[in-house]
Amino acid sequence: MYNNLSEQEEYIAKQIVDIAIKIHQQLGPGLLESVYEKCFCYELKKRGISFRKQVQVPIYFDELKIDDGLRLDILIEGLVIVELKAQENYHPVWEAQLLSYLKLTQKRLGFLVNFHVPLMKQGIKRMIL
């Protein structure tokens, strides 16, 4: 059985959804992922939430260390991974990637946020390990 998420993780989760909806309401779909990332980070900063963007995480395989093995779009408060997309077609591989990111970083909570949707709630996928 899984442990419940911490209060901080739940707080961050609510902020992620709120920020995504706010950005989508103001800008809508159809822009570059980099635009959404800048807006998302701007909102996190305004709310006093710490984050790092484009975080490189090494991958270890036996004795091998791959320094540039993966790059997280946004890591919030060192706890929650957010992967941003601006794609018309949803790809199930995104979920597999996020699950791998969670396992490799030993984080429990991640979000896929795709801004290229008519309603933002259709573009948010929450994943828990």
WONOR-V563883 format. One record per pair of residues at least 12 apart in sequence whose C-alpha atoms are under 10 Angstrom apart, sorted by the first residue. I is the first residue (numbers start at 1). J is the second residue. Records with the same first field share a line. If there is no record, write none. Layout:
I=J / J
This chain:
2=128 / 129
3=108 / 129
4=128
5=108 / 109 / 128 / 129
8=77 / 79 / 80
9=76 / 77 / 79 / 80 / 108 / 109 / 110
10=80 / 109
12=44 / 49 / 76 / 77 / 79 / 80 / 109
13=76 / 80 / 82 / 109 / 110 / 111 / 126
15=43 / 44 / 47 / 49
16=40 / 43 / 44 / 76 / 80 / 82 / 111 / 113 / 124
17=111 / 113 / 120 / 121 / 124 / 125 / 126
18=43
19=39 / 40 / 41 / 42 / 43 / 44 / 47
20=36 / 39 / 40 / 43 / 84 / 113 / 114 / 115 / 120 / 121 / 123 / 124
21=115 / 119 / 120 / 121 / 123 / 124
22=39 / 40 / 43 / 120
23=36 / 39 / 40 / 43 / 115 / 120
24=36 / 114 / 115 / 116 / 117 / 118 / 119 / 120 / 121 / 123
25=119 / 120
27=39 / 115
28=115 / 116 / 117 / 118 / 119 / 120
29=86 / 87 / 88 / 114 / 115 / 116 / 117 / 118 / 119 / 120
30=86 / 87 / 88 / 115 / 116 / 117
31=86 / 87 / 115 / 116
32=85 / 86 / 87 / 115 / 116
33=84 / 85 / 86 / 87 / 114 / 115 / 116
34=73 / 84 / 85 / 86
35=86
36=84 / 85 / 86 / 113 / 114 / 115
37=53 / 54 / 73 / 74 / 82 / 83 / 84 / 85
38=53
40=74 / 84
41=53 / 74 / 76
44=76
49=76 / 77
50=75 / 76 / 77 / 78
51=74 / 75 / 76 / 77 / 78 / 79 / 80 / 81
52=72 / 73 / 74 / 75 / 76 / 77 / 78 / 81
53=71 / 72 / 73 / 74 / 75 / 76 / 81 / 82
54=70 / 71 / 72 / 73 / 74 / 75 / 83
55=68 / 70 / 71 / 72 / 73 / 74 / 75 / 81
56=68 / 69 / 70 / 71 / 72 / 73
57=69 / 70 / 71 / 72 / 101 / 104 / 105
58=70 / 71 / 104 / 105
59=101 / 104 / 105
60=104
70=97 / 100 / 101 / 104
71=83 / 101
72=84 / 98 / 101 / 105
73=85
74=110 / 111
75=107 / 110
76=110
78=105 / 107
79=102 / 105 / 106 / 107 / 108 / 109 / 110
80=102 / 107 / 108 / 109 / 110 / 111 / 128
81=98 / 101 / 102 / 105 / 107 / 108 / 109 / 110 / 111 / 112 / 127
82=98 / 109 / 110 / 111 / 112 / 113 / 125 / 126
83=95 / 97 / 98 / 101 / 110 / 111 / 112 / 113 / 114 / 125
84=111 / 112 / 113 / 114 / 115 / 123 / 124
85=112 / 113 / 114 / 115 / 116 / 123
86=113 / 114 / 115 / 116 / 117 / 123
87=114 / 115 / 116 / 117 / 123
88=114 / 115 / 116 / 117
89=114 / 116 / 117
90=114 / 116 / 117 / 123
94=112
95=110 / 111 / 112 / 125 / 126 / 127
97=112
98=110 / 111 / 112 / 126 / 127 / 128
99=111 / 127 / 128 / 129
102=127 / 128 / 129
103=129
106=129
107=128 / 129
108=127 / 128 / 129
109=126 / 127 / 128 / 129
110=125 / 126 / 127 / 128 / 129
111=123 / 124 / 125 / 126 / 127 / 128
112=124 / 125 / 126 / 127
113=125 / 126
